[in-house]
């Protein structure tokens, strides 16, 4: 047996021993797995102009044009919007808790009375959006957009009772 082969066998043995010790020291009864993106939302949804009141919780909208669509009173809890266009979209009274909206255009959208609690709204824009009564409690919004939203914040959310201004931390 060569010196290199002997060294590799010792190294492999050391790695296996270390893994065994780690497994014994840090046992776990839970196993975690993520579903790959290509298997999510296997059932396709047909987007129409009137999506009012639908359950779209957990759906992913990646680079989707939803301009002018009626999503009022829709359950979008946990939905993902990535580089999507929601310009002029009706999201009035929509449930948008835990939404992830990265670089999404909400310009001119109707977000009145929407619940955006815990939403991650990084790099998203809200120019001319209607936010009266929207609840942004614990939402993450870029500082520049936050200033714009605070300047127009009015009303309280009818479901949560939280004022828009307070929820934005204005």
N, C-alpha and C positions, 0 to 999 in steps of 0.2 A: 504494500500500500504506500502510495506516495505521501509526502508531507502535506501537500495541498489537500488531498482527499481526507487525510486524517484530521486536518484543521477544519474542513467543512463539516465533517461528521460531529466534531466537538461543538462547533458553532450551532449547528442544527439542534443538537441535544440541549444546549444552553437555552436556546429560544423556546423550545418545547417545555422545558422545565419552568422557565419564567412565566409562560402562558398558563401553565397548570397552577402555579402559585397564585397568580393574579385571579384566576377563576375561583380558587378556594378562599382567597381573602375578600373578594368582592363578588359574592354570588348575586345573581339576579333571577327573579322569577318572571320578569316581564321581557318580552321580546318586541322590538319595535321595527316596523317596516313602513316605508313610504310607497304609496302607489305611484308608479311612473306616470308622467303627464299624458302619455299616449293612451292610457287606459282609463283616464278620468272622463266623466261625462260621455260614456259610450252611447247613451241614448241622445240622439241629436234633437235639438229643438228648432222648430221653424219660427224664425223671427217675423212677426207681422207688425203692422202699424199699431195695433191694439193688443198690448200685452198686459193690460190692466188686471191687477189682482192675482197674477200668476205666482206659483211657487218656483222661483228660480234660485233658491238657496244653494250655495256651493258651486254654482256654475262658473266656468271660466270664459271670459270674453277677451280674447287676445287679438288686438288690432281689429276690433269689430266696429263698424259704423252703425251706431244706434241713434243718430241724429233724428230728432223729431218723433221718436217712438214714445208711445204712452206706456210708461212703466209705473204709473200711479198705483199706490196701495199694493205693490208687488213685494213679495218676500225675497230679498236679495242677501239674506244673512250669509256671511262667509263667502260671498261671491268675489271673484278676482276680475278686475278690469286692468289690463295692461296695454298702454298705448291705444286706448279706445276713444272713440268720439261719442260723447253724450251731449253735444252742443244742442241746446233747445229741447232736450229730452224732458218729458214730464215724469218726475220722480216724487211727486207730491204724496206725502204720507207713506212713502216706501220704507220698509224695514231694511236698513243697510248696516246693521250691527256687524262688527268684525269684518267689514269689507276691506279688501286690499285693492286700492286704485292707484297704480303707479303711472305717472305721466299720462293722465287721462284728462280729457277736455270736458269740463262741466260748464263751459261758458254759455250763459243764457239759459241754463237748465233750471227747472222749477223744483227746488228742494224744500219747498214749504212743508213744514210738519214732518219731515223725514227724520228718521232715527239713525244717526251715524255714530252711535256709541262705539268706541274702540276701533274706529275705522283708521286705516293707514292710508293717508292721502298724499303721499310724497310726490313732489314734482307735478301735481295736478293743478289745473287752473280753474278759477271760479268767476271770471270776469262777467259782470251783468247777471249772475245767478240770483235767483230769488231764494232767500234762506229764512224767511220769517217763520219762526216756530221750529226750526230745525234744531236737533239736539246733537252737538258735537262733543259730548262728554268723553274725555280721555282719547279723543281723536288726535292723530298726528297730522299737522298741516304745516307746510313751509311758512317761515316767518313772514315773507312778503305777502303771501296769500292770506295769512292770518290777519294782518293789518287791514287788508281790503275787506275781509269778512266782518271784522269788528266794526268797521265804519258803517256797515249796513245792517248789523245785527238788531233784530227786533222780535218781540213776541216770545211765547213759551210753547214748548211742545205739548200738545194736548194729551199725549199718552204718558209721557214721563213727568210732566209738570216743570221741567227744567227750562229756564230762560235761555234763549240762543246766546245772548251776550255772556252769561255766566258759563255756559258750556264751552265757549271758546276761550275763556279765561281773559276776557277783555277788561 
